[in-house]
Amino acid sequence: MSATATRGDALRELETEVGVLIRRVRRVIGERARAVHPDLMPSSYLMLGYVREHGPLRASAMCAVFEIDKGAVSRQVQHLIDLGLVDRAPDPGDGRATLLSVSEEGARRLDDVAEERRELLAERLGEWPVEELEDFAASLRRYNDALSLPGDR
């Protein structure tokens, strides 16, 4: 961007680059989903990661996070259970409810895919000094925080 660029120009450039990032992230999510299990849908992959990070939890807790209705969450959870990636157990606090957690197999597969992705990032970003990686991560965090809604993180 030149010295004569306006704030509007900079915001347009940011919007363009975020669009590129979103398209690449979508592609990567699909690749990661297939790497975890050939039949895993990308949207279910995101739920699997969320259950891993925040579980055990009720399926209803994911409705607000993913902004989808209970029926859609229920179908995706069943898909994860059918693939052996998520386990369901009674909620000790409410016998009528169930809690979801990532199965041992699901955790192993997620770990394997994450390790492969870190290796790819290390290779592709090998020329970046640690300070630049840290600065970029901090800028992304600041950007995400500026645009976040309550409960986004």
Contact map, one row per residue, 1 for C-alpha under 8 A:
111010000100000000000000000000000000000000000000000000000000000000000000000000000000000000000000000000000000000000000000000000000000000000000000000000000
111110000000000000000000000000000000000000000000000000000000000000000000000000000000000000000000000000000000000000000000000000000000000000000000000000000
111110000000000000000000000000000000000000000000000000000000000000000000000000000000000000000000000000000000000000000000000000000000000000000000000000000
011111000000000000000000000000000000000000000000000000000000000000000000000000000000000000000000000000000000000000000000000000000000000000000000000000000
111111101100000000000000000000000000000000000000000000000000000000000000000000000000000000000000000000000000000000000000000000000000000000000000000000000
000111111100000000000000000000000000000000000000000000000000000000000000000000000000000000000000000000000000000000000000000000000000000000000000000000000
000011111110000000000000000000000000000000000000000000000000000000000000000000000000000000000000000000000000000000000000000000000000000000000000000000000
000001111111000000000000000000000000000000000000000000000000000000000000000000000000000000000000000000000000000000000000000000000000000000000000000000000
000011111111100000000000000000000000000000000000000000000000000000000000000000000000000000000000000000000000000000000000000000000000000000000000000000000
100011111111110000000000000000000000000000000000000000000000000000000000000000000000000000000000000000000000000000000000000000000000000000000000000000000
000000111111111000000000000000000000000000000000000000000000000000000000000000000000000000000000000000000000000000000000000000000000000000000000000000000
000000011111111100000000000000000000000000000000000000000000000000000000000000000000000000000000000000000000000000000000000000000000000000000000000000000
000000001111111110000000000000000000000000000000000000000000000000000000000000000000000000000000000000000000000000000000000000000000000000000000000000000
000000000111111111000000000000000000000000000000000000000000000000000000000000000000000000000000000000000000000000000000000000000000000000000000000000000
000000000011111111100000000000000000000000000000000000000000000000000000000000000000000000000000000000000000000000000000000000000000000000000000000000000
000000000001111111110000000000000000000000000000000000000000000000000000000000000000000000000000000000000000000000000000000000000000000000000000000000000
000000000000111111111000000000000000000000000000000000000000000000000000000000000000000000000000000000000000000000000000000000000000000000000000000000000
000000000000011111111100000000000000000000000000000000000000000000000000000000000000000000000000000000000000000000000000000000000000000000000000000000000
000000000000001111111110000000000000000000000000000000000000000000000000000000000000000000000000000000000000000000000000000000000000000000000000000000000
000000000000000111111111000000000000000000000000000000000000000000000000000000000000000000000000000000000000000000000000000000000000000000000000000000000
000000000000000011111111100000000000000000000000000000000000000000000000000000000000000000000000000000000000000000000000000000000000000000000000000000000
000000000000000001111111110000000000000000000000000000000000000000000000000000000000000000000000000000000000000000000000000000000000000000000000000000000
000000000000000000111111111000000000000000000000000000000000000000000000000000000000000000000000000000000000000000000000000000000000000000000000000000000
000000000000000000011111111100000000000000000000000000000000000000000000000000000000000000000000000000000000000000000000000000000000000000000000000000000
000000000000000000001111111110000000000000000000000000000000000000000000000000000000000000000000000000000000000000000000000000000000000000000000000000000
000000000000000000000111111111000000000000000000000000000000000000000000000000000000000000000000000000000000000000000000000000000000000000000000000000000
000000000000000000000011111111100000000000000000000000000000000000000000000000000000000000000000000000000000000000000000000000000000000000000000000000000
000000000000000000000001111111110000000000000000000000000000000000000000000000000000000000000000000000000000000000000000000000000000000000000000000000000
000000000000000000000000111111111000000001001100000000000000000000000000000000000000000000000000000000000000000000000000000000000000000000000000000000000
000000000000000000000000011111111100000011000000000000000000000000000000000000000000000000000000000000000000000000000000000000000000000000000000000000000
000000000000000000000000001111111110000000000000000000000000000000000000000000000000000000000000000000000000000000000000000000000000000000000000000000000
000000000000000000000000000111111111000001001000000000000000000000000000000000000000000000000000000000000000000010000000000000000000000000000000000000000
000000000000000000000000000011111111110111011000000000000000000000000000000000000000000000000000000000000000000000000000000000000000000000000000000000000
000000000000000000000000000001111111111111000000000000000000000000000000000000000000000000000000000000000000000000000000000000000000000000000000000000000
000000000000000000000000000000111111110000000000000000000000000000000000000000000000000000000000000000000000000010000000000000000000000000000000000000000
000000000000000000000000000000011111110100000000000000000000000000000000000000000000000000000000000000000100110010000000000000000000000000000000000000000
000000000000000000000000000000001111111100000000000000000000000000000000000000000010000000000000000000000000000000000000000000000000000000000000000000000
000000000000000000000000000000001111111100000000000000000000000000000000000000000000000000000000000000000000000000000000000000000000000000000000000000000
000000000000000000000000000000000100111110000000000000000000000000000000000000000010000000000000000000000000000000000000000000000000000000000000000000000
000000000000000000000000000000001101111111011000000000000000000000000000000000110010000000000000000000000000000000000000000000000000000000000000000000000
000000000000000000000000000001001100001111111000000000000000000000000000000000000000000000000000000000000000000000000000000000000000000000000000000000000
000000000000000000000000000011011100000111111100000000000000000000000000000000000000000000000000000000000000000000000000000000000000000000000000000000000
000000000000000000000000000000000000000011111110000000000000000000000000000100000000000000000000000000000000000000000000000000000000000000000000000000000
000000000000000000000000000000001000000111111111000000000000000000000000000110110000000000000000000000000000000000000000000000000000000000000000000000000
000000000000000000000000000010011000000111111111100000000000000000000000000000000000000000000000000000000000000000000000000000000000000000000000000000000
000000000000000000000000000010000000000001111111110000000000000000000000000000000000000000000000000000000000000000000000000000000000000000000000000000000
000000000000000000000000000000000000000000111111111000000000010000000000000010000000000000000000000000000000000000000000000000000000000000000000000000000
000000000000000000000000000000000000000000011111111100000000000000000000000000010000110000000000000001000000000000000000000000000000000000000000000000000
000000000000000000000000000000000000000000001111111110000000000000000000000000000000000000000000000000000000010000000000000000000000000000000000000000000
000000000000000000000000000000000000000000000111111111100000000000000000000000000000000000000000000000000000000000000000000000000000000000000000000000000
000000000000000000000000000000000000000000000011111111111000000000000000000000000000000000000000000111000000000000000000000000000000000000000000000000000
000000000000000000000000000000000000000000000001111111110000000000000000000000000000000000000000000011000010000000000000000000000000000000000000000000000
000000000000000000000000000000000000000000000000111111100000000000000000000000000000000000000000000000000000000000000000000000000000000000000000000000000
000000000000000000000000000000000000000000000000011111111000000000000000000000000000000000000000000000000000000000000000000000000000000000000000000000000
000000000000000000000000000000000000000000000000011111111000000000000000000000000000000000000000001111000000000000000000000000000000000000000000000000000
000000000000000000000000000000000000000000000000001101111100000000000000000000000000000000000000001111000000000000000000000000000000000000000000000000000
000000000000000000000000000000000000000000000000001001111110100000000000000000000000000000000000001110000000000000000000000000000000000000000000000000000
000000000000000000000000000000000000000000000000000000011111110000000000000000000000000000000000111100000000000000000000000000000000000000000000000000000
000000000000000000000000000000000000000000000000000000001111111000000100110010000000000000000000001100000000000000000000000000000000000000000000000000000
000000000000000000000000000000000000000000000000000000000111111100000100100000000000000000000000000000000000000000000000000000000000000000000000000000000
000000000000000000000000000000000000000000000000000000001111111110000000000000000000000000000000000000000000000000000000000000000000000000000000000000000
000000000000000000000000000000000000000000000010000000000111111111100000100000000000000000000000000000000000000000000000000000000000000000000000000000000
000000000000000000000000000000000000000000000000000000000011111111111100100000000000000000000000000000000000000000000000000000000000000000000000000000000
000000000000000000000000000000000000000000000000000000000001111111110000000000000000000000000000000000000000000000000000000000000000000000000000000000000
000000000000000000000000000000000000000000000000000000000000111111100000000000000000000000000000000000000000000000000000000000000000000000000000000000110
000000000000000000000000000000000000000000000000000000000000011111110000000000000000000000000000000000000000000000000000000000000000000000000000000000000
000000000000000000000000000000000000000000000000000000000000011111111000000000000000000000000000000000000000000000000000000000000000000000000000000000000
000000000000000000000000000000000000000000000000000000000000001101111101100000000000000000000000000000000000000000000000000000000000000000000000000000000
000000000000000000000000000000000000000000000000000000000000001000111111100000000000000000000000000000000000000000000000000000000000000000000000000000000
000000000000000000000000000000000000000000000000000000000011001000011111110000000000000000000000000000000000000000000000000000000000000000000000000000000
000000000000000000000000000000000000000000000000000000000000000000001111111000000000000000000000000000000000000000000000000000000000000000000000000000000
000000000000000000000000000000000000000000000000000000000000000000011111111100000000000000000000000000000000000000000000000000000000000000000000000000000
000000000000000000000000000000000000000000000000000000000011011000011111111110000000000000000000000000000000000000000000000000000000000000000000000000000
000000000000000000000000000000000000000000000000000000000010000000000111111111000000000000000000000000000000000000000000000000000000000000000000000000000
000000000000000000000000000000000000000000000000000000000000000000000011111111100000000000000000000000000000000000000000000000000000000000000000000000000
000000000000000000000000000000000000000000110000000000000000000000000001111111110000000000000000000000000000000000000000000000000000000000000000000000000
000000000000000000000000000000000000000000010010000000000010000000000000111111111000010000000000000000000000000000000000000000000000000000000000000000000
000000000000000000000000000000000000000000000000000000000000000000000000011111111100000000000000000000000000000000000000000000000000000000000000000000000
000000000000000000000000000000000000000100010000000000000000000000000000001111111110000000000000000000000000000000000000000000000000000000000000000000000
000000000000000000000000000000000000000100010001000000000000000000000000000111111111110000000000000000000000000000000000000000000000000000000000000000000
000000000000000000000000000000000000000000000000000000000000000000000000000011111111111100000000000000000000000000000000000000000000000000000000000000000
000000000000000000000000000000000000000000000000000000000000000000000000000001111111100000000000000000000000000000000000000000000000000000000000000000000
000000000000000000000000000000000000101100000000000000000000000000000000000000111111110000000000000000000000000000000000000000000000000000000000000000000
000000000000000000000000000000000000000000000000000000000000000000000000000000011111111000000000000000101100000000000000000000000000000000000000000000000
000000000000000000000000000000000000000000000001000000000000000000000000000000011111111000000000000001111110000000000000000000000000000000000000000000000
000000000000000000000000000000000000000000000001000000000000000000000000000010011011111100000000000111100100000000000000000000000000000000000000000000000
000000000000000000000000000000000000000000000000000000000000000000000000000000001001111110000000000111100000000000000000000000000000000000000000000000000
000000000000000000000000000000000000000000000000000000000000000000000000000000001000011111000000011110000000000000000000000000000000000000000000000000000
000000000000000000000000000000000000000000000000000000000000000000000000000000000000001111100000011100000000000000000000000000000000000000000000000000000
000000000000000000000000000000000000000000000000000000000000000000000000000000000000000111110111111000000000000000000000000000000000000000000000000000000
000000000000000000000000000000000000000000000000000000000000000000000000000000000000000011111111111000000000000000000000000000000000000000000000000000000
000000000000000000000000000000000000000000000000000000000000000000000000000000000000000001111110000000000000000000000000000000000000000000000000000000000
000000000000000000000000000000000000000000000000000000000000000000000000000000000000000000111110000000000000000000000000000000000000000000000000000000000
000000000000000000000000000000000000000000000000000000000000000000000000000000000000000001111111100000000000000000000000000000000000000000000000000000000
000000000000000000000000000000000000000000000000000000000000000000000000000000000000000001111111110000000000000000000000000000000000000000000000000000000
000000000000000000000000000000000000000000000000000000000000000000000000000000000000000001100111110000000000000000000000000000000000000000000000000000000
000000000000000000000000000000000000000000000000000000000100000000000000000000000000000001100111111000000000000000000000000000000000000000000000000000000
000000000000000000000000000000000000000000000000000000000100000000000000000000000000000111100011111100000000000000000000000000000000000000000000000000000
000000000000000000000000000000000000000000000000000000111110000000000000000000000000000111100000111110000000000000000000000000000000000000000000000000000
000000000000000000000000000000000000000000000000001000111110000000000000000000000000011110000000011111000000000000000000000000000000000000000000000000000
000000000000000000000000000000000000000000000000001100111000000000000000000000000000011100000000001111100000000000000000000000000000000000000000000000000
000000000000000000000000000000000000000000000001001100110000000000000000000000000000111000000000000111111110000000000000000000000000000000000000000000000
000000000000000000000000000000000000000000000000000000000000000000000000000000000001111000000000000011111110000000000000000000000000000000000000000000000
000000000000000000000000000000000000000000000000000000000000000000000000000000000000100000000000000001111111000000000000000000000000000000000000000000000
000000000000000000000000000000000000000000000000000000000000000000000000000000000001100000000000000001111111100000000000000000000000000000000000000000000
000000000000000000000000000000000001000000000000000000000000000000000000000000000001110000000000000001111111110000000000000000000000000000000000000000000
000000000000000000000000000000000000000000000000000100000000000000000000000000000000100000000000000001111111111000000000000000000000000000000000000000000
000000000000000000000000000000000000000000000000000000000000000000000000000000000000000000000000000000011111111100000000000000000000000000000000000000000
000000000000000000000000000000000001000000000000000000000000000000000000000000000000000000000000000000001111111110000000000000000000000000000000000000000
000000000000000000000000000000000001000000000000100000000000000000000000000000000000000000000000000000000111111111000000000000000000000000000000000000000
000000000000000000000000000000000000000000000000000000000000000000000000000000000000000000000000000000000011111111100000000000000000000000000000000000000
000000000000000000000000000000000000000000000000000000000000000000000000000000000000000000000000000000000001111111110000000000000000000000000000000000000
000000000000000000000000000000010011000000000000000000000000000000000000000000000000000000000000000000000000111111111000000000000000000000000000000000000
000000000000000000000000000000000000000000000000000000000000000000000000000000000000000000000000000000000000011111111100000000000000000000000000000000000
000000000000000000000000000000000000000000000000000000000000000000000000000000000000000000000000000000000000001111111110000000000000000000000000000000000
000000000000000000000000000000000000000000000000000000000000000000000000000000000000000000000000000000000000000111111111000000000000000000000000000000000
000000000000000000000000000000000000000000000000000000000000000000000000000000000000000000000000000000000000000011111111100000000000000000000000000000000
000000000000000000000000000000000000000000000000000000000000000000000000000000000000000000000000000000000000000001111111110000000000000000000000000000000
000000000000000000000000000000000000000000000000000000000000000000000000000000000000000000000000000000000000000000111111111000000000000000000000000000000
000000000000000000000000000000000000000000000000000000000000000000000000000000000000000000000000000000000000000000011111111100000000000000000000000000000
000000000000000000000000000000000000000000000000000000000000000000000000000000000000000000000000000000000000000000001111111111000000000000000000000000000
000000000000000000000000000000000000000000000000000000000000000000000000000000000000000000000000000000000000000000000111111111000000000000000000000000000
000000000000000000000000000000000000000000000000000000000000000000000000000000000000000000000000000000000000000000000011111111000000000000000000000000000
000000000000000000000000000000000000000000000000000000000000000000000000000000000000000000000000000000000000000000000001111111100000000000000000000000000
000000000000000000000000000000000000000000000000000000000000000000000000000000000000000000000000000000000000000000000000111111110000000000000000000000000
000000000000000000000000000000000000000000000000000000000000000000000000000000000000000000000000000000000000000000000000111111111000000000000000000000000
000000000000000000000000000000000000000000000000000000000000000000000000000000000000000000000000000000000000000000000000000111111000000000000000000000000
000000000000000000000000000000000000000000000000000000000000000000000000000000000000000000000000000000000000000000000000000011111101100000000000000000000
000000000000000000000000000000000000000000000000000000000000000000000000000000000000000000000000000000000000000000000000000001111111100000000000000000000
000000000000000000000000000000000000000000000000000000000000000000000000000000000000000000000000000000000000000000000000000000011111110000000000000000000
000000000000000000000000000000000000000000000000000000000000000000000000000000000000000000000000000000000000000000000000000000001111111000000000000000000
000000000000000000000000000000000000000000000000000000000000000000000000000000000000000000000000000000000000000000000000000000011111111100000000000000000
000000000000000000000000000000000000000000000000000000000000000000000000000000000000000000000000000000000000000000000000000000011111111110000000000000000
000000000000000000000000000000000000000000000000000000000000000000000000000000000000000000000000000000000000000000000000000000000111111111000000000000000
000000000000000000000000000000000000000000000000000000000000000000000000000000000000000000000000000000000000000000000000000000000011111111100000000000000
000000000000000000000000000000000000000000000000000000000000000000000000000000000000000000000000000000000000000000000000000000000001111111110000000000000
000000000000000000000000000000000000000000000000000000000000000000000000000000000000000000000000000000000000000000000000000000000000111111111000000000000
000000000000000000000000000000000000000000000000000000000000000000000000000000000000000000000000000000000000000000000000000000000000011111111100000000000
000000000000000000000000000000000000000000000000000000000000000000000000000000000000000000000000000000000000000000000000000000000000001111111110000000000
000000000000000000000000000000000000000000000000000000000000000000000000000000000000000000000000000000000000000000000000000000000000000111111111000000000
000000000000000000000000000000000000000000000000000000000000000000000000000000000000000000000000000000000000000000000000000000000000000011111111100000000
000000000000000000000000000000000000000000000000000000000000000000000000000000000000000000000000000000000000000000000000000000000000000001111111110000000
000000000000000000000000000000000000000000000000000000000000000000000000000000000000000000000000000000000000000000000000000000000000000000111111111000000
000000000000000000000000000000000000000000000000000000000000000000000000000000000000000000000000000000000000000000000000000000000000000000011111111100000
000000000000000000000000000000000000000000000000000000000000000000000000000000000000000000000000000000000000000000000000000000000000000000001111111100000
000000000000000000000000000000000000000000000000000000000000000000000000000000000000000000000000000000000000000000000000000000000000000000000111111100000
000000000000000000000000000000000000000000000000000000000000000000000000000000000000000000000000000000000000000000000000000000000000000000000011111110000
000000000000000000000000000000000000000000000000000000000000000000000000000000000000000000000000000000000000000000000000000000000000000000000001111111011
000000000000000000000000000000000000000000000000000000000000000000000000000000000000000000000000000000000000000000000000000000000000000000000000001111110
000000000000000000000000000000000000000000000000000000000000000000000000000000000000000000000000000000000000000000000000000000000000000000000000000111110
000000000000000000000000000000000000000000000000000000000000000010000000000000000000000000000000000000000000000000000000000000000000000000000000000011111
000000000000000000000000000000000000000000000000000000000000000010000000000000000000000000000000000000000000000000000000000000000000000000000000000111111
000000000000000000000000000000000000000000000000000000000000000000000000000000000000000000000000000000000000000000000000000000000000000000000000000100111
